[in-house]
Amino acid sequence: MAENRHTNSYNPEKKSVFSVGRVLPLVLLAAGFAAFFALDLNQYVSLDALKTHRETLQSWVQNYGVMTAAIFIFVYALAVSFLVPGAIFITIAGGFMFGPYLGTVYVVIGATVGAVGAFLAAKYALGDVLRAKAGPAIKGMELGFRENEMSYLLILRLVPLFPFWLVNLVPALLGVSLRSYTIGTFLGIIPGVFVYALVGDGAGAVLDAGGDFNLGIIFEQRFLAPIIGLALLACIPIVYKKIKGRKDFPSC
């Protein structure tokens, strides 16, 4: 009888990692993403919108400086959390409204908070499920990423080879720690954000003079060279570990 009771007892390890509660954060993010387009808010996330509403934005900053900054950070965090496109234009607006330095500070805070929100939602909802079903290749990728997670995160943030929203989610599925993710995101996005904030800061003078501006300036060498240099520095720990690992490996 004792053996039978032990056999029929509840085993928490057999509980499925999937539940409605786990999916709820992703449902909220999806709802926010859908609402963004349903309310036609995407019309305000563009260079044309900045040109049209620049006087209104300037008046908000002049009359309600602290409140405007707080609302800006909150809106930016929501936009990043809901994975909506066009954060680059909000960054430019931040530089236009607050200048390159305060604009960078506000954007980095909002972007980091929003990215952490998306990261936690993906990690909580899908992290365990995908790792439980992952094959050897995915597990090997996860192990390699986690061994150099800070360096990889800095590289991904410094060099915009992949969409910002994708870099927000993938580390969560590869088991990256919240601490490394937060620090890597905060530090890694500063150079790129500063470049776009500079563009936004200069946009006001261009528009006031009756001219036009575009995003081509960010591809100039004076902006790209420092960012690429920082990305190469972030590669050093990875390369060092690879070389050290080969030297420590016994030869036949």
Sequence and secondary structure as in RCSB ss.txt:
>XXXX:A:sequence
MAENRHTNSYNPEKKSVFSVGRVLPLVLLAAGFAAFFALDLNQYVSLDALKTHRETLQSWVQNYGVMTAAIFIFV
YALAVSFLVPGAIFITIAGGFMFGPYLGTVYVVIGATVGAVGAFLAAKYALGDVLRAKAGPAIKGMELGFRENEM
SYLLILRLVPLFPFWLVNLVPALLGVSLRSYTIGTFLGIIPGVFVYALVGDGAGAVLDAGGDFNLGIIFEQRFLA
PIIGLALLACIPIVYKKIKGRKDFPSC
>XXXX:A:secstr
 HHHHHHHS  GGGS S  HHHHHHHHHHHHHHHHHHHTTGGGGSSHHHHHHHHHHHHHHHHHSHHHHHHHHHHH
HHHHHHTT S HHHHHHHHHHHHHHHHHHHHHHHHHHHHHHHHHHHHIIIIIHHHHHH  HHHHHHHHHHHHTHH
HHHHHHHHS SS HHHHHHHHHHTT  HHHHHHHHHHHTHHHHHHHHHHHHHHHHHHHTT    GGGGGSHHHHH
HHHHHHHHHHHHHHHHHHHHHHHS   
